[in-house]
Amino acid sequence: MNVNGTIYSFGGIRDDTDLDSHYDRATADTYAYDTANDSWSSGPDLPKALWGQAGVVANGTCYLFGGAETDVFGSGNIEDSIYTFTPGSGWSTLGATCPEPVYAVRGALGPDGLIYIAGGATGAEAQTDTDRIWRFDPSSNSVESSEWATLPQPVRWSSVAMANVDGTDYLYHFGGHNVSSGNIVPTTTRYPLSGPNEGQPESMADAPMAFRQALSDTVINGKVYIAYGHVGSIGTNDDFKPNVFRYDVETDSWDEEMPQIPSNRARIVGASGVVDGTIYVAGGHIKNYDTDAHDTKAYVDTFDPDKQVTVGGGTGPTETLPSTNPDATPEERASQAGFDIQNTVTASSTGDIGGASNTLYVVEGELSWDGQINIGNASDVAICGTGDASVPIPAGYRDYAVTVSGGSGFMWSGIDMDQTASGAWGRLNVNTSDRGFLEYFQTLGSGRRANPDPSASLGAKSGPMISMPATSSGGANRIKNVGSVHAGVMANDHEGDRPIGVFLADDHEGTLNIVDSVFDSFPNNGLYATNTSGSVVATGTTFRNNGVSNGRIAHGRFENCTAAFDYENTELTNADAGAHGVQGFAVEDKGKGSGVTITGCTVELANVAKCGGGIDVRSGVLHAIKNTEVHMGNVGGAPDIIVDGRCEQIQSTALSGSASSGTAVINNGPQMAVADVSIDYPSGRSDYSGPINRA
C-alpha cells in the first residue's frame, strides 16, 4: 500500500518453519518502507493480529477490510471489521463492517472515489469462496453497495486493477483460486463502473497461465503487471515461478516476453505498491507443502518496466534486534538481548564453555586458552565479559576461536580477542538463524603471520575474521562496536595473505547489521557479501586500508560509513604494491539479485598504487548514491564512480581530488540520473562518460 512514496505493510504471517504448530502465525506488526531513502521504520500495531485482509489507500488513509486472526484451518476467526490507518495519526476501527466476514480478498480504489472489494473466502471450507464484488465509500465510511456485481465463479486470492478504455472506467479482475474445483484460474473479467452496463461482467483474454496470490492493483501507463504468487498450479514448491506477465487493456492482450524475477525471489506476494512508475514488492513467503510451514522472506524487489529490468532489491525492516548496554552486567546484557537464561556458569578457560542452550557464561578477566569454543546447535547462549575480559590466542593458531553451528540466539560480548602472540589469529564463525550478537570487543595486536614475507610459498591462511550469516530469511544478526585491525600482508595477485574482515556466503538469507565498528588492514576485502540473498546494513562503520574492496555487497546499504585507503598510513605490510585494485565501496551480484544504496558516506582514497575506483558497481544494481563525498588523492586517473552494472541515481554528492586525467564518473550501464553533484578536479579530468541524465 503506497502513501506518498512509502509502502506500508500491515500484519500478515510470521515465519513458522521452526514452530511445532502452524496455526498461530498472524502478526499485528506495522512497517513502513521509504522508497526514496531505501529505509524501514516500525509503526503502531494493528488493533489485532490479522492476515489475508484487503488493503486500499484512499485520500492518504489506508483501509483494511476483513482478514483472519490466525489460521482458518486451525481455530482462527475470520473478521468483518474495517480498520483505517493514517500516517501520523494511527489506527481507528470503523463502525461499518464488511457485508460478511472475509479473508484472502483483494481491493482497489476506483476513479469515482469508491473502493471495490472482490472475491475472497468466508471460511476454510471450499464452499466458502465468494463471488461477491462490493464497494465502500470512504467519504462516508460506509458500505455503498453490499453486492455490486458478481464474479464468473467464486474465487479467493485473485488480483484486481482499475483502468480506463475509450473513456470508460473499468474494474478488472484476474485469476484466483476456486477451491471447490481445486483449480487456479487464468480468467480475466472487466466491469464498467458506470453507464447502462454498470457492474455487468465482460469476458476478456485469459492470462497465459493461471495464478493466485500474485501482484494486485499494479498498473503503469494503462498496463497491468502480474507476477509472483502461485503460477500454473498449486501443491508443490515448483509452483512459485519467476514469470512476469503484462496485460494491455487497450488491446486486450498479454505480453509474455517480459524479464523474469530472479528464480530465488519467486514467492507469494507480501506488501506492494507503485511509486513513480516502479513496482515495489516487500516481504512474502514460500509455503513448504511437505510440512505445511511458511518460510517468510524479508526481501524488497523493484521492477521498472521502462528499463525492462527486474531487480532483487534489499531486505525488509532491519535493526529489529533489541539494544544492549556494554556497561550492564552480563546477566543484564543477556536479558536485554531477550535470551531465556536458565543457567549461569563462571568460565575461567575456553574448556569451561560448552554447547548447553539457555546458558550464560561469565568471563572475569582472562579466559585461558584450552582449545576452540564449539557451541554446536544450541540456542540462547551468551558469553559475556566483565572488566578487561580477553581470551589469549596461542602463537601460530590461525583458525576459529569460536564456532556456532546453528540454533537461534548467541552473544559474544565484552571479551577482547588477544592476538599479540606471534602469528595468532582467532576468528569467529557464528551460524545462527536469528539473534546473533557480536558486540563490544576488539582484537589486540594483529592477525599477521609470524613470517610476513609476501610469498605464495608460505601457504597463508585465508578466510574471514568474522563469518556471521543469518540463516533464516526473516532473521537478523548484529556486529556492534567491534574493532578489528588485521595488519596482514597486502594481497598481490592472490599471493601472501588473503584474510577478509567480514564474509557472508550463500547461506546468509536474513539481515546482518554492522554498527559503529572498524575493520582495518585486511589484505583482502574488509566486508565481502555478494553471493547471498540476504542483506547487510552497515551504519556508522569504518572500512579502512583493506586490500581489495573496503566493503562489497549485493543487498543492503551503507549509511554514514567511511571507506578509506592510504598506503602511507596503514598497518598492512607491502601496502604500496599493485595488488588487485583497491576500492572504496563495491556492488556485485553473483546470481542472487542485488539492490544497494549508499547514503551519507565518505570515500577517501589518498595513496593507492593500483586503484579500482571510489565506488564500483561491478555488476547488479546500485539504487542510489546520496549525500556522499568521494575524494581521490594519489590514485592515478582512477574514477570516483564506475558502473558496469546499473546505478539508478547519484544525488547531492561531492566528488573531488588531485587527478588531472581520467574521468570522475564512468557509466557503462543503462542511463543514470544525476542531480546536485559537484565535481572539483584540476583541468584534464573529464566529469562524465556514458549515458547520463543530468537534472
C-alpha positions as CSV (number, residue, x, y, z in Angstrom):
1,M,0.0,0.0,0.0
2,N,1.6,3.3,-1.2
3,V,1.1,6.5,0.7
4,N,3.2,9.4,-0.7
5,G,6.1,7.1,-1.7
6,T,6.0,5.0,1.4
7,I,5.0,1.3,1.1
8,Y,3.1,0.1,4.2
9,S,3.0,-3.5,5.4
10,F,0.2,-4.4,7.9
11,G,0.0,-7.7,9.7
12,G,0.5,-10.8,7.7
13,I,2.1,-14.1,8.8
14,R,5.4,-14.7,10.6
15,D,7.9,-17.4,9.7
16,D,6.7,-20.7,11.3
17,T,9.3,-23.1,9.9
18,D,10.7,-23.6,13.4
19,L,7.3,-23.8,15.2
20,D,5.6,-27.0,16.3
21,S,2.2,-25.6,15.2
22,H,1.5,-23.6,12.1
23,Y,-1.8,-22.3,13.3
24,D,-0.6,-19.3,15.4
25,R,1.3,-17.1,13.0
26,A,-0.7,-13.9,12.3
27,T,1.1,-10.7,13.3
28,A,-0.1,-7.2,14.2
29,D,3.2,-5.6,13.0
30,T,3.2,-2.3,11.0
31,Y,6.2,-1.5,8.9
32,A,6.8,1.5,6.6
33,Y,9.3,1.4,3.7
34,D,10.6,4.8,2.5
35,T,11.3,4.1,-1.2
36,A,13.2,7.3,-1.6
37,N,15.7,6.5,1.1
38,D,15.5,2.7,1.0
39,S,14.8,2.6,4.7
40,W,12.4,0.9,7.1
41,S,10.6,2.1,10.2
42,S,8.1,0.5,12.6
43,G,4.6,1.8,13.3
44,P,1.8,1.2,15.8
45,D,0.5,-2.3,15.8
46,L,-2.9,-3.2,14.2
47,P,-5.8,-3.4,16.7
48,K,-5.4,-7.2,16.3
49,A,-3.1,-9.7,14.5
50,L,-4.5,-10.4,11.0
51,W,-3.5,-11.8,7.7
52,G,-5.3,-12.1,4.3
53,Q,-7.1,-8.8,4.6
54,A,-7.7,-6.4,1.6
55,G,-5.8,-3.1,1.8
56,V,-6.6,0.0,-0.2
57,V,-5.4,3.6,0.1
58,A,-7.9,6.5,-0.3
59,N,-7.1,10.2,0.4
60,G,-3.9,9.3,2.2
61,T,-5.6,6.8,4.6
62,C,-5.1,3.1,4.5
63,Y,-8.3,1.0,4.7
64,L,-8.1,-2.7,5.8
65,F,-11.0,-5.0,5.1
66,G,-11.6,-8.3,6.8
67,G,-8.7,-10.8,7.4
68,A,-8.1,-13.9,9.5
69,E,-6.8,-13.9,13.1
70,T,-4.6,-17.0,12.9
71,D,-5.1,-19.9,10.6
72,V,-8.6,-20.6,9.3
73,F,-7.6,-24.3,9.1
74,G,-6.9,-24.2,12.8
75,S,-9.0,-22.2,15.3
76,G,-8.7,-18.7,13.8
77,N,-11.7,-16.4,13.4
78,I,-12.4,-14.5,10.1
79,E,-13.1,-10.8,10.5
80,D,-15.7,-8.5,9.1
81,S,-14.0,-5.4,10.7
82,I,-12.8,-2.4,8.8
83,Y,-9.8,-0.6,10.1
84,T,-8.2,2.6,9.0
85,F,-4.6,3.8,9.4
86,T,-3.5,7.4,8.8
87,P,0.3,8.1,8.9
88,G,0.9,10.3,11.9
89,S,-2.5,9.6,13.5
90,G,-2.6,5.8,13.9
91,W,-5.4,3.3,13.8
92,S,-9.2,3.6,14.0
93,T,-11.9,1.0,14.0
94,L,-14.9,2.0,11.8
95,G,-18.5,1.4,12.9
96,A,-19.2,-0.1,9.4
97,T,-18.3,-3.7,8.7
98,C,-17.8,-5.8,5.6
99,P,-21.0,-7.4,4.3
100,E,-19.7,-10.7,5.6
101,P,-16.5,-12.0,7.3
102,V,-13.9,-12.4,4.6
103,Y,-10.2,-13.1,4.0
104,A,-8.0,-13.9,1.0
105,V,-9.6,-10.9,-0.6
106,R,-8.4,-8.0,-2.8
107,G,-9.5,-4.4,-3.5
108,A,-8.8,-1.3,-5.5
109,L,-9.7,2.4,-5.4
110,G,-11.9,3.5,-8.4
111,P,-11.6,6.9,-10.1
112,D,-15.1,7.5,-8.7
113,G,-13.6,7.6,-5.2
114,L,-15.2,4.3,-4.2
115,I,-13.3,1.2,-3.0
116,Y,-14.1,-2.1,-4.8
117,I,-13.6,-5.4,-2.9
118,A,-13.7,-8.6,-4.9
119,G,-13.8,-12.3,-4.1
120,G,-12.2,-13.9,-1.0
121,A,-13.5,-16.6,1.3
122,T,-15.6,-16.6,4.4
123,G,-14.2,-19.8,5.9
124,A,-11.7,-22.6,5.5
125,E,-14.0,-24.9,3.6
126,A,-14.0,-24.9,-0.2
127,Q,-17.7,-23.8,-0.4
128,T,-16.9,-20.6,1.4
129,D,-15.3,-19.0,-1.6
130,T,-17.3,-16.0,-2.6
131,D,-18.2,-14.4,-5.9
132,R,-19.2,-11.1,-4.3
133,I,-18.0,-7.7,-5.5
134,W,-19.0,-4.9,-3.2
135,R,-18.0,-1.3,-2.8
136,F,-17.2,1.0,0.1
137,D,-17.5,4.8,0.2
138,P,-14.5,6.3,2.2
139,S,-16.1,9.8,2.2
140,S,-18.9,8.5,4.5
141,N,-17.0,5.4,5.8
142,S,-19.9,3.2,4.8
143,V,-20.7,0.2,2.6
144,E,-22.2,1.9,-0.6
145,S,-23.3,-1.4,-2.2
146,S,-23.1,-4.8,-0.4
147,E,-23.4,-6.7,-3.7
148,W,-22.5,-4.5,-6.6
149,A,-21.5,-7.3,-9.0
150,T,-20.8,-11.0,-9.3
151,L,-17.6,-12.8,-10.4
152,P,-17.8,-15.6,-13.0
153,Q,-17.1,-18.1,-10.3
154,P,-16.3,-17.9,-6.5
155,V,-12.5,-17.4,-6.0
156,R,-10.1,-16.4,-3.3
157,W,-6.6,-14.8,-3.8
158,S,-7.4,-13.1,-7.1
159,S,-5.9,-9.8,-8.5
160,V,-7.7,-6.6,-9.4
161,A,-6.9,-3.3,-11.1
162,M,-8.6,-0.1,-12.4
163,A,-8.1,1.1,-15.9
164,N,-9.8,3.4,-18.5
165,V,-10.5,2.2,-22.0
166,D,-12.1,4.6,-24.6
167,G,-13.4,6.9,-21.9
168,T,-15.0,4.2,-19.7
169,D,-13.6,3.3,-16.3
170,Y,-13.4,-0.4,-15.5
171,L,-12.6,-2.8,-12.7
172,Y,-10.5,-5.6,-14.0
173,H,-10.5,-9.0,-12.2
174,F,-7.7,-11.6,-12.8
175,G,-7.2,-15.2,-11.8
176,G,-7.8,-16.6,-8.4
177,H,-8.3,-20.0,-6.7
178,N,-11.6,-21.8,-6.9
179,V,-11.1,-24.2,-4.1
180,S,-14.3,-26.2,-4.8
181,S,-12.8,-27.4,-8.1
182,G,-9.3,-27.3,-6.8
183,N,-8.3,-25.1,-9.8
184,I,-6.3,-21.9,-10.1
185,V,-7.9,-20.0,-13.0
186,P,-6.5,-17.7,-15.7
187,T,-9.7,-15.8,-16.4
188,T,-9.8,-12.0,-17.0
189,T,-13.1,-10.2,-16.5
190,R,-13.9,-6.5,-16.5
191,Y,-16.8,-4.5,-15.1
192,P,-17.9,-0.9,-16.2
193,L,-18.0,1.4,-13.1
194,S,-20.9,3.4,-14.6
195,G,-23.3,3.6,-17.6
196,P,-26.0,1.3,-18.8
197,N,-23.9,-1.8,-18.3
198,E,-22.5,-0.8,-14.9
199,G,-21.4,-3.9,-12.9
200,Q,-22.0,-6.3,-15.8
201,P,-19.2,-8.8,-16.5
202,E,-17.3,-8.7,-19.8
203,S,-15.0,-11.7,-20.5
204,M,-11.6,-10.7,-21.7
205,A,-8.5,-12.6,-22.8
206,D,-7.3,-15.2,-20.4
207,A,-3.8,-14.8,-18.8
208,P,-1.1,-17.0,-20.3
209,M,-1.0,-19.1,-17.1
210,A,-3.4,-19.5,-14.2
211,F,-2.3,-17.7,-11.0
212,R,-3.2,-16.8,-7.4
213,Q,-1.7,-14.6,-4.6
214,A,0.1,-12.5,-7.2
215,L,0.5,-8.8,-7.5
216,S,-2.7,-6.8,-7.4
217,D,-3.6,-3.2,-8.4
218,T,-0.2,-2.7,-10.2
219,V,-1.0,-0.5,-13.2
220,I,1.6,1.6,-15.0
221,N,0.6,3.6,-18.1
222,G,-2.5,1.6,-18.7
223,K,-0.8,-1.7,-18.5
224,V,-1.4,-4.2,-15.7
225,Y,1.5,-6.3,-14.3
226,I,1.0,-9.7,-12.9
227,A,3.9,-11.5,-11.2
228,Y,4.9,-13.6,-8.1
229,G,2.4,-15.9,-6.4
230,H,1.4,-19.4,-7.4
231,V,1.6,-19.7,-11.2
232,G,0.1,-22.6,-13.2
233,S,-0.9,-24.9,-10.4
234,I,-0.7,-25.4,-6.6
235,G,0.7,-28.0,-4.3
236,T,4.5,-28.1,-4.7
237,N,7.3,-25.6,-4.4
238,D,7.7,-25.7,-8.1
239,D,4.5,-23.6,-8.3
240,F,6.5,-20.5,-7.3
241,K,7.6,-19.3,-10.8
242,P,9.6,-16.3,-12.0
243,N,7.2,-15.3,-14.8
244,V,6.1,-11.7,-15.3
245,F,3.0,-11.0,-17.5
246,R,1.8,-7.6,-18.8
247,Y,-1.8,-7.1,-19.8
248,D,-2.6,-4.2,-22.2
249,V,-6.1,-3.0,-21.5
250,E,-6.3,-1.2,-24.9
251,T,-5.6,-4.2,-27.0
252,D,-6.9,-6.9,-24.6
253,S,-3.6,-8.8,-25.0
254,W,-0.9,-10.4,-22.8
255,D,2.8,-9.9,-23.2
256,E,4.8,-12.9,-22.0
257,E,8.1,-11.7,-23.2
258,M,9.0,-9.9,-20.0
259,P,12.2,-10.1,-17.9
260,Q,11.7,-12.6,-15.2
261,I,12.1,-12.3,-11.5
262,P,15.3,-13.9,-10.2
263,S,14.3,-17.5,-9.5
264,N,15.4,-17.4,-5.9
265,R,13.0,-14.4,-5.3
266,A,9.8,-16.1,-6.6
267,R,7.2,-16.3,-3.8
268,I,3.8,-15.3,-2.6
269,V,3.5,-11.5,-2.5
270,G,3.7,-9.5,0.7
271,A,3.2,-5.7,0.6
272,S,3.4,-4.0,-2.8
273,G,2.8,-0.7,-4.5
274,V,3.6,1.5,-7.5
275,V,5.8,4.6,-6.9
276,D,6.8,6.9,-9.8
277,G,6.4,4.1,-12.3
278,T,8.3,1.5,-10.3
279,I,6.7,-1.5,-8.7
280,Y,7.9,-2.4,-5.2
281,V,7.3,-5.8,-3.6
282,A,8.3,-6.3,0.0
283,G,8.2,-9.4,2.1
284,G,6.1,-12.5,1.1
285,H,6.6,-16.2,1.8
286,I,7.1,-19.6,0.3
287,K,5.0,-22.5,1.6
288,N,6.5,-25.8,2.3
289,Y,3.8,-28.3,1.3
290,D,5.6,-31.2,3.0
291,T,5.5,-29.6,6.4
292,D,2.7,-27.0,6.0
293,A,5.3,-24.4,7.1
294,H,5.7,-20.9,5.8
295,D,9.2,-19.6,5.0
296,T,8.7,-15.8,5.1
297,K,11.0,-13.5,3.2
298,A,12.3,-10.0,4.1
299,Y,13.1,-9.2,0.5
300,V,12.4,-5.9,-1.2
301,D,12.2,-6.2,-5.0
302,T,11.7,-3.4,-7.6
303,F,10.5,-3.7,-11.2
304,D,10.9,-0.8,-13.6
305,P,9.1,-1.6,-16.8
306,D,10.7,1.3,-18.7
307,K,14.1,-0.2,-18.2
308,Q,12.8,-3.7,-18.6
309,V,14.8,-5.0,-15.7
310,T,13.7,-7.0,-12.7
311,V,15.8,-6.4,-9.6
312,G,16.1,-8.3,-6.4
313,G,16.5,-5.4,-4.0
314,G,17.4,-5.2,-0.4
315,T,15.5,-6.7,2.5
316,G,12.9,-5.7,4.9
317,P,13.0,-4.0,8.3
318,T,16.4,-4.0,9.9
319,E,17.8,-3.4,13.4
320,T,14.9,-5.4,14.8
321,L,17.3,-6.7,17.5
322,P,17.0,-5.1,20.9
323,S,19.6,-2.7,22.2
324,T,22.2,-3.9,24.8
325,N,24.3,-1.8,27.2
326,P,28.0,-2.5,27.4
327,D,28.1,-1.2,30.9
328,A,25.4,-3.6,32.1
329,T,26.2,-6.8,33.9
330,P,26.4,-10.0,31.9
331,E,23.1,-11.1,33.3
332,E,21.5,-7.8,32.3
333,R,23.0,-7.9,28.8
334,A,21.7,-11.4,28.1
335,S,18.3,-10.3,29.4
336,Q,18.4,-7.1,27.2
337,A,19.0,-9.4,24.2
338,G,15.9,-11.3,25.0
339,F,17.7,-14.5,25.9
340,D,16.0,-17.1,28.1
341,I,18.8,-17.9,30.6
342,Q,18.3,-20.7,32.9
343,N,21.9,-21.5,34.0
344,T,24.9,-19.2,34.7
345,V,28.5,-20.5,34.7
346,T,31.6,-18.6,35.6
347,A,34.2,-19.6,33.0
348,S,38.0,-19.4,33.6
349,S,39.1,-21.2,30.4
350,T,37.6,-21.9,27.0
351,G,37.2,-25.5,28.1
352,D,34.5,-24.4,30.6
353,I,32.3,-23.3,27.8
354,G,30.1,-25.9,26.2
355,G,27.0,-26.2,24.0
356,A,24.2,-26.1,26.5
357,S,21.2,-24.0,25.5
358,N,19.9,-21.2,27.8
359,T,23.2,-20.7,29.4
360,L,25.1,-17.6,30.4
361,Y,28.9,-17.9,30.6
362,V,30.5,-15.1,32.6
363,V,34.2,-14.2,31.9
364,E,36.0,-12.2,34.5
365,G,39.5,-11.1,33.4
366,E,41.5,-13.5,31.2
367,L,39.8,-16.6,29.7
368,S,42.7,-19.0,29.4
369,W,43.0,-21.0,26.2
370,D,42.1,-24.6,26.3
371,G,41.1,-25.1,22.7
372,Q,38.3,-23.9,20.4
373,I,34.9,-23.0,21.8
374,N,32.4,-25.1,20.0
375,I,28.8,-24.2,20.8
376,G,27.2,-26.6,18.3
377,N,23.5,-26.2,17.5
378,A,22.4,-24.5,20.7
379,S,20.1,-21.6,21.4
380,D,20.2,-18.6,23.8
381,V,23.9,-19.0,24.7
382,A,25.6,-15.8,26.0
383,I,29.3,-15.4,26.7
384,C,29.8,-12.1,28.4
385,G,32.9,-10.5,29.9
386,T,33.3,-8.0,32.7
387,G,36.2,-5.6,33.3
388,D,39.0,-6.2,30.9
389,A,38.0,-9.6,29.8
390,S,40.0,-11.2,27.0
391,V,41.0,-14.6,25.5
392,P,44.7,-15.0,24.5
393,I,45.0,-16.8,21.1
394,P,48.1,-19.1,21.2
395,A,51.1,-18.4,18.9
396,G,50.6,-19.8,15.5
397,Y,46.9,-20.6,16.0
398,R,45.1,-19.3,12.9
399,D,41.6,-20.8,13.0
400,Y,38.2,-20.2,14.6
401,A,38.3,-19.5,18.3
402,V,34.5,-19.7,18.5
403,T,32.2,-21.8,16.3
404,V,28.4,-21.8,16.5
405,S,26.8,-24.4,14.1
406,G,23.2,-23.4,14.3
407,G,20.3,-22.5,16.6
408,S,18.9,-19.1,17.4
409,G,20.4,-16.7,20.0
410,F,24.1,-16.3,20.5
411,M,26.1,-13.5,22.2
412,W,29.8,-12.8,22.5
413,S,30.0,-9.5,24.4
414,G,32.8,-7.6,26.0
415,I,35.6,-10.1,25.6
416,D,38.6,-9.0,23.5
417,M,40.5,-11.3,21.2
418,D,44.1,-11.1,22.2
419,Q,46.3,-11.8,19.1
420,T,49.6,-10.4,20.4
421,A,51.3,-13.8,20.3
422,S,53.4,-14.4,17.1
423,G,51.1,-15.5,14.2
424,A,48.0,-15.7,16.4
425,W,44.7,-15.1,14.6
426,G,41.5,-16.0,16.5
427,R,38.3,-15.9,14.4
428,L,34.5,-16.2,15.0
429,N,32.2,-18.4,13.0
430,V,28.6,-17.8,14.1
431,N,25.9,-19.5,12.1
432,T,22.6,-18.6,13.8
433,S,19.2,-18.4,12.2
434,D,18.5,-15.2,14.1
435,R,19.5,-13.1,17.2
436,G,23.3,-13.3,16.9
437,F,25.2,-10.6,18.8
438,L,28.9,-9.9,18.4
439,E,29.4,-6.7,20.4
440,Y,31.8,-4.5,22.4
441,F,35.2,-6.1,21.8
442,Q,38.3,-5.6,19.8
443,T,41.2,-7.5,18.5
444,L,44.5,-6.8,20.3
445,G,47.7,-7.0,18.3
446,S,47.4,-8.2,14.7
447,G,46.4,-11.4,12.9
448,R,49.6,-11.2,10.8
449,R,51.5,-14.4,10.1
450,A,54.8,-15.0,12.0
451,N,56.7,-14.6,8.7
452,P,55.0,-11.8,6.8
453,D,57.1,-12.2,3.7
454,P,54.6,-11.7,0.8
455,S,55.3,-15.0,-0.9
456,A,52.9,-17.7,-2.2
457,S,55.1,-20.4,-0.9
458,L,54.2,-19.5,2.7
459,G,50.7,-21.1,2.3
460,A,49.0,-18.3,4.2
461,K,45.7,-19.0,5.9
462,S,42.8,-17.4,4.1
463,G,39.3,-16.8,5.5
464,P,37.3,-14.3,7.4
465,M,37.8,-12.7,10.8
466,I,34.0,-12.9,11.3
467,S,31.5,-15.1,9.4
468,M,28.0,-14.4,10.7
469,P,25.2,-15.4,8.4
470,A,21.6,-15.1,9.4
471,T,20.4,-18.4,8.0
472,S,16.7,-17.6,8.3
473,S,15.3,-15.2,5.7
474,G,13.5,-13.3,8.5
475,G,16.4,-13.5,10.9
476,A,18.8,-10.7,11.9
477,N,22.3,-10.7,13.4
478,R,24.4,-7.8,14.6
479,I,28.0,-6.8,14.9
480,K,28.3,-3.7,17.1
481,N,31.2,-1.7,18.5
482,V,33.7,-4.2,17.2
483,G,37.2,-3.1,16.3
484,S,39.5,-5.4,14.3
485,V,42.9,-4.5,12.8
486,H,44.5,-7.4,11.0
487,A,47.7,-5.8,9.8
488,G,48.5,-8.5,7.3
489,V,50.3,-8.6,4.0
490,M,48.8,-6.8,1.0
491,A,47.5,-9.4,-1.4
492,N,49.4,-9.5,-4.6
493,D,47.6,-11.4,-7.3
494,H,46.5,-13.9,-4.6
495,E,50.0,-14.2,-3.2
496,G,50.6,-13.9,0.5
497,D,47.7,-13.3,3.0
498,R,44.1,-13.3,1.9
499,P,42.1,-12.8,5.1
500,I,38.8,-10.9,5.0
501,G,37.2,-8.8,7.7
502,V,33.6,-10.0,7.5
503,F,32.4,-12.6,5.0
504,L,29.0,-14.0,4.2
505,A,28.3,-16.9,1.8
506,D,25.1,-18.2,0.2
507,D,23.6,-19.4,3.5
508,H,23.0,-15.8,4.5
509,E,19.3,-15.2,3.9
510,G,18.4,-12.6,6.6
511,T,20.0,-9.4,7.7
512,L,23.4,-8.6,9.2
513,N,23.6,-5.2,10.8
514,I,27.1,-3.8,11.3
515,V,27.0,-0.9,13.6
516,D,29.7,1.6,14.8
517,S,32.6,-0.8,14.1
518,V,36.0,-0.7,12.4
519,F,37.6,-3.3,10.1
520,D,41.1,-2.2,9.2
521,S,44.1,-3.5,7.2
522,F,42.7,-6.8,6.0
523,P,44.7,-7.9,2.9
524,N,41.5,-8.9,1.0
525,N,38.1,-7.3,1.4
526,G,37.0,-5.5,4.6
527,L,33.5,-6.8,4.0
528,Y,32.5,-9.3,1.4
529,A,28.9,-10.5,0.9
530,T,28.0,-10.8,-2.8
531,N,26.7,-14.4,-3.2
532,T,23.8,-14.0,-0.8
533,S,20.1,-13.4,-1.0
534,G,20.3,-11.8,2.4
535,S,21.2,-8.2,3.2
536,V,24.0,-6.3,5.0
537,V,23.2,-2.9,6.6
538,A,26.3,-1.1,7.7
539,T,25.8,2.1,9.7
540,G,28.5,4.3,11.3
541,T,31.2,1.8,10.4
542,T,34.7,2.4,9.1
543,F,36.3,0.1,6.5
544,R,39.9,1.3,6.1
545,N,43.1,0.1,4.4
546,N,41.7,-3.2,3.2
547,G,43.5,-4.6,0.2
548,V,40.7,-5.1,-2.3
549,S,37.2,-3.6,-1.7
550,N,36.8,-2.0,1.6
551,G,33.1,-3.0,1.6
552,R,31.5,-5.1,-1.2
553,I,27.9,-6.4,-1.0
554,A,24.9,-7.4,-3.2
555,H,22.0,-6.4,-1.0
556,G,21.6,-3.7,1.6
557,R,23.1,-0.4,2.3
558,F,25.9,1.7,3.7
559,E,24.8,4.6,5.9
560,N,27.2,7.1,7.4
561,C,30.1,4.8,6.8
562,T,33.7,5.5,5.7
563,A,35.8,3.6,3.2
564,A,39.4,4.7,3.1
565,F,42.9,3.7,2.0
566,D,46.3,5.3,2.4
567,Y,49.5,3.2,1.9
568,E,51.4,5.8,3.9
569,N,49.2,5.3,6.9
570,T,48.3,1.6,7.4
571,E,49.1,-1.4,9.4
572,L,49.4,-3.5,6.2
573,T,52.8,-4.5,5.0
574,N,53.7,-4.2,1.4
575,A,50.7,-1.8,1.1
576,D,52.3,0.2,-1.8
577,A,52.2,-2.9,-4.1
578,G,50.0,-3.1,-7.1
579,A,47.6,-5.6,-5.6
580,H,44.1,-6.3,-7.1
581,G,42.9,-2.7,-7.4
582,V,41.7,-1.1,-4.1
583,Q,38.2,0.2,-4.0
584,G,36.0,2.1,-1.5
585,F,32.6,0.5,-1.8
586,A,31.5,-2.0,-4.4
587,V,28.3,-3.7,-5.6
588,E,28.5,-7.1,-7.1
589,D,25.7,-9.6,-8.0
590,K,26.8,-13.2,-8.1
591,G,23.4,-14.5,-9.2
592,K,21.1,-13.9,-6.3
593,G,19.8,-10.5,-7.2
594,S,21.1,-7.2,-5.9
595,G,20.0,-3.8,-4.6
596,V,22.2,-1.4,-2.7
597,T,22.1,2.2,-1.5
598,I,25.0,4.4,-0.3
599,T,23.9,7.3,1.9
600,G,25.8,9.9,3.9
601,C,29.1,8.1,3.4
602,T,32.7,9.2,2.9
603,V,35.1,7.6,0.5
604,E,38.7,8.8,0.8
605,L,41.5,7.0,-1.2
606,A,44.6,9.0,-0.6
607,N,47.6,6.9,-1.8
608,V,46.8,3.8,-3.8
609,A,49.3,2.1,-6.1
610,K,46.5,0.4,-8.1
611,C,43.0,1.8,-7.7
612,G,39.8,0.3,-8.9
613,G,37.6,3.3,-8.2
614,G,36.0,5.0,-5.2
615,I,32.6,3.3,-5.8
616,D,32.5,0.4,-8.2
617,V,29.3,-1.2,-9.5
618,R,30.9,-4.3,-10.8
619,S,27.5,-5.9,-11.5
620,G,24.0,-5.7,-10.2
621,V,22.1,-2.6,-9.1
622,L,23.1,0.3,-7.0
623,H,19.8,2.2,-6.4
624,A,21.3,5.4,-5.2
625,I,24.3,7.3,-4.0
626,K,23.1,10.2,-1.9
627,N,24.7,12.9,0.3
628,T,28.1,11.2,-0.1
629,E,31.7,12.6,-0.5
630,V,34.3,10.9,-2.6
631,H,37.9,12.1,-2.6
632,M,40.6,10.6,-4.8
633,G,44.2,11.6,-4.0
634,N,47.3,9.9,-5.4
635,V,45.4,7.2,-7.3
636,G,46.3,7.9,-10.9
637,G,43.4,8.5,-13.1
638,A,41.0,6.1,-11.3
639,P,37.3,7.1,-11.4
640,D,35.4,8.3,-8.4
641,I,32.5,6.2,-9.6
642,I,32.5,3.4,-12.2
643,V,29.4,1.5,-13.2
644,D,29.5,-1.8,-15.1
645,G,26.1,-2.9,-13.8
646,R,23.4,-0.4,-13.2
647,C,23.3,2.8,-11.0
648,E,19.9,4.5,-10.9
649,Q,20.9,7.8,-9.4
650,I,23.6,10.0,-7.9
651,Q,22.2,12.8,-5.8
652,S,23.6,15.6,-3.5
653,T,27.1,14.1,-3.8
654,A,30.6,15.8,-3.9
655,L,33.5,14.4,-6.0
656,S,37.0,15.9,-5.6
657,G,40.7,15.1,-5.8
658,S,44.0,15.8,-7.4
659,A,43.9,13.8,-10.6
660,S,44.4,15.7,-13.9
661,S,43.5,12.7,-16.1
662,G,40.7,10.1,-16.4
663,T,37.0,10.6,-15.8
664,A,35.2,11.2,-12.5
665,V,32.0,9.2,-13.3
666,I,32.1,6.4,-15.9
667,N,28.8,4.7,-16.7
668,N,28.9,1.6,-18.8
669,G,25.4,0.6,-17.9
670,P,21.9,2.0,-18.6
671,Q,21.1,5.7,-18.3
672,M,21.8,7.1,-14.8
673,A,20.1,10.2,-13.2
674,V,22.4,12.8,-11.7
675,A,21.3,15.7,-9.6
676,D,23.1,18.2,-7.4
677,V,26.5,16.6,-7.9
678,S,29.7,18.8,-7.6
679,I,32.9,17.8,-9.2
680,D,36.2,19.5,-8.3
681,Y,39.3,18.4,-10.1
682,P,42.2,20.1,-12.0
683,S,41.8,20.6,-15.7
684,G,42.4,17.5,-17.8
685,R,40.0,15.2,-16.0
686,S,36.5,14.7,-17.5
687,D,33.4,14.8,-15.4
688,Y,31.2,12.1,-17.1
689,S,31.2,9.4,-19.7
690,G,28.3,7.1,-20.7
691,P,24.6,7.7,-20.6
692,I,23.9,10.4,-18.0
693,N,20.6,12.3,-17.4
694,R,21.6,15.4,-15.5
695,A,18.8,17.3,-13.8
